[in-house]
């Protein structure tokens, strides 16, 4: 499955959330890039966030964000060889 620019933008938004606490939300303002605004809307439509402009992560959104951050940490680590 190819990774579309839309999916990349959604992953960028998910990365912005602080997963160390459930009390931290995100607000995407109208002067953000069109790609980020659209990605934030899609995450809301997929029920990963609580508001169309960000809000808080839903339980599924939290799990997705944690997995994404773990994957990025693995991919950005140096090989052990």
C-alpha distances in whole Angstrom, upper triangle without the diagonal:
4,7,9,13,13,11,13,16,16,15,18,20,20,21,24,25,28,27,30,32,31,34,32,30,29,30,28,31,31,32,28,26,24,21,22,24,21,19,22,22,19,19,22,21,19,22,21,24,27,28,27,28,27,29,28,25,25,25,21,21,23,21,18,20,21,18,17,20,20,17,18,21,20,18,21,24,26,25,28,29
4,6,10,11,9,11,14,14,14,17,19,19,20,23,24,27,27,30,32,31,34,31,29,28,29,26,29,29,29,26,23,22,18,20,22,19,17,20,21,18,19,22,21,19,22,21,24,27,28,26,26,26,28,28,25,26,26,22,21,24,22,18,20,22,19,17,20,20,17,17,21,20,17,20,23,25,25,28,29
4,7,8,6,7,10,11,10,13,15,15,16,19,21,24,23,27,29,28,30,28,26,24,25,23,26,26,26,22,20,19,15,16,19,16,14,17,18,15,16,20,19,17,20,19,21,25,25,23,23,22,25,25,22,23,24,20,19,21,20,16,17,19,16,14,17,18,15,15,18,18,16,18,21,23,24,27,28
4,5,5,6,9,10,11,13,15,15,17,19,21,24,24,28,29,29,31,28,26,23,24,21,23,23,23,20,17,16,12,14,16,14,12,15,16,14,15,18,18,16,20,18,20,24,23,21,21,21,24,24,22,23,24,21,19,22,21,17,18,21,19,16,19,20,18,17,21,21,18,20,24,26,27,30,32
4,5,5,6,9,10,10,13,14,15,17,20,23,24,27,28,28,29,26,24,21,21,18,20,20,20,16,13,12,9,11,13,11,10,14,15,13,14,18,17,17,20,18,20,23,22,20,19,19,23,23,22,23,25,22,19,22,22,18,18,21,19,16,18,21,18,17,21,21,19,20,24,26,28,31,33
4,5,5,6,9,10,11,12,14,16,18,21,22,26,26,25,27,24,22,19,19,16,18,18,19,15,13,11,8,9,11,8,7,10,11,9,11,14,14,13,16,15,16,19,19,16,16,16,20,20,19,20,22,19,17,19,20,16,16,19,18,15,18,20,18,18,21,22,20,22,25,28,29,33,35
4,5,5,6,9,10,10,12,14,16,19,20,23,24,23,25,23,21,18,19,17,20,20,21,17,15,14,10,11,13,11,8,11,12,10,10,14,14,12,15,13,15,19,19,17,17,16,19,19,17,18,19,16,14,17,17,13,13,16,15,12,15,17,15,15,18,19,17,19,22,25,27,30,32
4,5,5,6,9,10,11,13,15,18,19,22,24,23,25,22,20,18,19,17,19,20,20,16,14,14,10,10,13,12,9,12,14,12,12,16,16,15,18,15,17,20,20,18,18,16,20,20,18,20,21,18,15,17,17,14,13,16,15,11,13,16,14,12,16,17,15,16,20,23,24,28,30
4,5,5,6,9,10,11,14,17,18,22,23,22,23,20,18,15,15,13,15,16,16,12,10,10,6,6,9,8,6,9,11,10,10,13,15,14,16,14,15,18,17,15,14,13,17,17,16,18,20,18,15,17,18,14,13,16,16,13,14,18,16,15,18,20,18,18,22,25,27,30,32
4,5,5,6,9,10,12,15,16,20,20,19,21,18,16,13,14,13,16,17,17,14,13,12,9,7,10,9,5,7,9,8,7,10,12,11,13,10,11,15,14,13,13,11,14,15,13,15,17,14,11,13,14,11,10,14,14,11,13,16,15,14,17,19,18,19,22,26,27,30,33
4,5,5,6,9,10,13,14,17,19,18,20,18,16,14,16,14,18,19,19,16,15,15,12,10,13,12,9,10,13,11,9,13,15,13,14,11,13,16,17,16,15,13,16,15,13,15,16,14,11,12,13,9,8,11,11,7,9,12,11,10,14,15,14,15,19,22,24,27,29
4,6,5,7,9,13,14,17,19,19,20,17,15,12,14,12,15,17,17,13,12,13,10,8,11,12,9,10,13,13,11,14,16,15,17,14,14,17,17,16,14,13,15,15,14,17,18,16,13,14,15,12,10,13,13,10,10,14,13,11,14,17,15,15,19,22,24,27,30
4,5,5,7,11,13,16,17,16,17,14,12,9,10,9,13,15,15,11,12,12,10,7,9,10,7,7,10,10,9,11,14,13,14,11,10,14,13,12,11,9,12,12,11,14,16,15,11,12,14,11,9,13,14,11,12,15,15,14,16,19,18,18,22,25,27,30,33
4,5,6,9,10,13,14,14,15,13,11,10,12,12,16,18,19,15,15,16,13,10,12,13,9,9,12,11,9,11,14,12,12,9,9,13,13,13,13,10,12,11,9,11,13,11,8,9,10,8,5,9,10,8,9,12,13,12,14,17,17,17,20,24,26,28,31
4,5,8,9,12,14,14,16,13,12,11,13,13,17,19,19,16,16,17,15,12,14,15,12,12,15,15,12,15,18,16,16,13,13,16,16,17,15,12,14,13,11,14,15,14,11,10,12,10,6,9,10,7,7,11,11,10,12,15,14,14,17,21,23,26,29
4,7,9,12,13,13,14,10,9,8,10,10,14,17,17,13,14,16,14,11,13,15,12,11,15,15,13,15,18,17,17,13,12,15,15,15,13,10,12,11,11,14,16,16,12,12,14,12,9,11,13,11,10,14,15,13,15,18,18,17,20,23,26,28,32
4,6,9,9,9,10,7,7,7,10,11,15,18,19,16,17,19,17,13,15,17,14,12,15,16,12,14,17,16,15,11,10,13,13,15,13,9,10,8,8,11,13,13,10,9,11,11,7,9,12,11,10,13,15,14,15,19,19,19,21,25,27,29,33
4,6,6,8,9,6,8,9,13,14,18,21,22,19,21,22,21,17,19,20,17,15,19,19,16,17,20,19,18,14,13,15,16,18,16,12,12,10,10,13,14,15,12,9,12,12,9,9,13,12,10,13,16,15,15,18,20,19,20,24,27,28,32
4,5,7,9,8,10,11,15,17,21,24,25,22,23,25,22,19,21,22,19,17,20,20,16,17,20,19,17,13,13,15,17,19,18,14,13,10,9,11,11,12,10,7,9,10,7,7,10,11,9,11,14,14,14,17,19,19,20,24,26,27,31
4,7,9,9,11,14,17,20,23,26,27,24,26,28,26,22,24,25,22,20,23,23,20,21,24,22,20,17,16,18,20,22,21,17,16,13,12,14,14,15,13,10,12,14,11,9,13,14,11,13,16,16,15,18,21,20,21,24,26,27,31
4,5,6,9,12,16,19,22,25,26,24,26,28,26,23,23,25,22,20,22,23,19,19,23,21,19,16,15,15,18,20,19,16,14,10,10,13,12,15,13,10,12,15,12,11,15,16,14,16,19,19,19,22,24,23,24,28,30,31,35
4,6,8,11,15,18,21,24,26,24,26,27,25,22,22,23,21,18,20,21,17,17,20,19,16,13,12,12,15,18,17,13,11,8,8,9,10,12,11,8,11,14,12,12,16,16,16,17,20,21,21,23,25,25,27,30,32,34,37
4,7,10,13,17,19,23,24,23,25,26,26,22,22,24,22,18,21,22,18,18,21,21,18,15,13,13,14,18,16,13,10,8,10,12,13,16,14,12,15,17,15,15,19,19,18,20,23,23,23,26,28,27,29,32,35,36,40
4,7,10,13,16,20,21,19,22,23,22,19,19,21,19,16,18,20,17,16,20,20,17,15,12,12,13,16,14,11,9,7,9,12,13,16,13,11,15,16,13,14,18,17,16,19,21,21,21,24,26,25,27,30,33,34,38
4,7,10,13,17,18,16,19,20,19,16,15,18,16,12,15,17,14,13,17,17,15,12,9,9,10,12,10,7,5,5,7,11,13,15,12,11,15,15,13,15,18,17,16,20,22,21,22,25,26,26,28,31,34,36,39
4,7,10,13,14,13,15,16,16,12,12,15,13,10,13,15,12,12,16,16,15,12,9,10,9,11,8,5,5,6,9,12,15,16,13,13,16,16,13,16,18,17,16,20,21,20,22,25,25,25,27,31,33,36,39
4,6,10,11,10,13,14,15,11,10,13,13,9,12,14,13,12,16,17,16,14,11,11,9,9,6,5,6,9,12,15,18,19,15,16,19,18,16,19,22,20,20,23,24,23,25,28,28,27,30,33,36,39,42
4,7,8,7,9,11,11,8,7,10,10,8,10,13,12,12,15,17,16,15,12,13,10,9,5,6,9,12,13,16,20,20,16,17,21,19,17,20,22,20,20,24,24,22,25,28,27,27,30,33,36,38,41
4,5,6,9,10,12,10,8,12,13,10,12,15,15,15,18,20,19,18,15,15,12,11,7,9,12,15,17,20,23,23,20,21,24,23,20,24,26,23,23,27,28,26,28,31,30,29,33,36,39,41,44
4,5,8,9,11,10,7,11,13,11,12,15,16,16,18,20,21,20,17,17,14,12,9,12,14,18,20,22,26,25,22,24,27,25,23,26,28,25,26,30,30,28,30,33,32,31,35,38,41,44,46
4,7,8,11,10,9,12,14,13,15,18,18,19,21,23,23,22,20,20,17,15,12,14,17,20,22,25,28,27,24,25,28,26,24,27,29,26,26,30,30,27,30,33,31,30,34,37,40,43,45
4,6,8,7,6,10,11,11,13,15,16,16,19,20,21,19,17,19,16,14,11,12,15,18,19,22,25,25,21,22,25,23,20,24,25,22,22,26,26,24,26,29,28,27,30,33,36,39,41
4,5,5,6,9,10,11,13,14,16,17,19,20,21,20,19,20,18,15,13,14,18,20,21,23,26,25,21,23,25,23,21,24,25,22,22,26,25,23,26,28,26,26,29,32,35,38,40
4,6,5,6,8,10,11,12,14,16,17,18,20,19,18,20,17,14,12,14,18,20,21,23,26,24,21,24,26,23,21,25,25,22,23,27,26,24,27,29,28,27,31,34,36,40,42
4,6,5,6,9,10,11,12,14,15,16,18,17,17,19,17,14,13,14,17,19,19,21,24,22,19,21,23,20,18,22,22,19,20,24,22,21,24,26,24,24,28,31,33,36,38
4,5,5,6,9,10,10,12,14,15,16,15,14,16,14,12,10,10,14,16,16,19,21,20,16,18,20,17,16,19,20,17,18,22,21,19,22,25,23,23,26,30,32,35,37
4,5,5,6,9,10,11,13,14,16,15,13,15,12,9,7,9,13,15,16,18,21,20,17,19,21,19,18,21,22,20,21,24,24,22,25,28,26,26,30,33,36,39,41
4,5,5,6,9,10,11,12,14,14,13,15,13,9,9,11,15,17,17,18,21,19,16,19,21,18,18,21,22,19,21,24,23,22,26,28,26,27,30,33,35,39,41
4,5,5,6,9,10,10,12,11,11,14,12,10,10,10,13,15,14,16,18,16,13,16,18,15,14,18,18,15,17,21,20,19,22,24,23,23,27,30,32,35,37
4,5,5,6,9,10,11,9,8,10,9,7,6,6,10,11,11,13,16,15,12,14,17,14,13,17,18,16,17,21,21,20,23,25,24,25,28,31,33,36,39
4,5,5,6,9,10,10,9,10,8,5,6,8,11,13,13,14,17,16,13,16,18,16,16,20,20,19,21,24,23,23,26,28,27,28,31,35,37,39,42
4,5,5,6,9,9,9,12,11,8,10,10,13,14,13,14,16,14,12,15,17,14,15,18,18,17,19,22,21,21,24,26,25,26,30,33,35,37,40
4,5,5,6,5,6,9,9,8,9,8,11,11,9,10,13,11,8,12,13,11,11,15,15,14,16,19,19,19,22,24,23,24,27,31,33,35,38
4,5,5,6,5,6,6,5,8,7,9,10,9,9,13,11,9,13,15,13,14,17,18,17,19,22,22,22,25,27,27,28,31,34,36,39,41
4,5,8,8,9,9,8,11,11,13,13,12,12,14,13,11,15,16,15,16,19,20,19,21,24,23,24,27,29,28,30,33,36,37,40,43
4,6,8,10,11,10,13,12,14,13,11,10,12,10,9,13,13,12,13,17,16,16,19,21,21,22,24,26,25,27,30,33,35,37,40
4,6,7,9,10,12,11,11,11,9,7,9,8,7,11,12,11,13,16,16,16,19,21,21,22,25,26,27,28,31,34,36,38,41
4,7,9,10,12,9,10,9,6,5,8,6,4,8,9,8,9,12,13,13,15,17,18,19,21,23,23,25,27,31,32,34,37
4,6,8,9,6,6,6,4,5,9,9,6,9,11,11,11,14,15,15,16,19,20,20,23,25,25,26,29,32,34,36,39
4,7,9,7,5,5,6,6,10,11,9,11,14,14,14,17,19,19,20,23,24,24,26,28,29,30,32,36,38,40,43
4,5,5,5,7,9,10,14,14,12,14,17,16,16,19,21,20,21,24,25,25,27,30,30,31,33,37,39,41,44
4,6,7,10,11,12,16,16,13,16,19,17,17,20,22,21,22,25,26,25,28,30,30,30,33,37,39,42,44
4,6,10,12,14,17,17,14,16,19,18,17,20,22,20,21,25,25,24,27,29,29,29,32,35,38,41,43
4,6,8,11,14,14,11,13,16,15,13,17,19,17,18,21,22,21,24,26,26,26,29,33,35,38,41
4,7,9,13,14,11,12,16,15,14,17,19,19,19,22,23,23,25,28,28,28,31,34,37,39,42
4,6,10,11,9,9,12,13,12,14,17,16,17,20,21,21,23,25,26,26,29,32,35,36,40
4,6,8,5,5,9,9,8,11,13,13,14,17,18,19,20,23,24,24,26,30,32,34,37
4,5,5,6,9,10,10,12,14,15,16,18,20,21,22,24,25,26,28,32,34,35,39
4,5,5,6,9,10,11,12,14,15,17,18,20,21,23,24,26,27,31,32,34,37
4,5,5,6,9,10,11,12,14,15,16,18,20,21,22,24,26,29,31,32,35
4,5,5,6,9,10,10,12,14,15,16,18,20,21,22,24,28,29,31,34
4,5,5,6,9,10,11,12,14,15,17,18,20,21,23,26,28,30,33
4,5,5,6,9,10,11,12,14,15,17,18,20,21,25,26,28,31
4,5,5,6,9,10,10,12,14,15,16,18,20,24,25,27,30
4,5,5,6,9,10,11,12,14,15,16,18,22,24,26,29
4,5,5,6,9,10,11,12,14,15,17,20,22,23,27
4,5,5,6,9,10,11,12,14,15,19,20,22,25
4,5,5,6,9,10,10,12,14,18,19,22,24
4,5,5,6,9,10,10,12,16,18,20,23
4,5,5,6,9,10,11,14,16,17,21
4,5,5,6,9,10,13,14,17,19
4,5,5,6,8,12,14,17,19
4,6,5,6,10,12,14,17
4,5,5,9,10,12,15
4,6,8,9,12,15
4,7,9,12,15
4,6,9,12
4,6,9
4,6
4
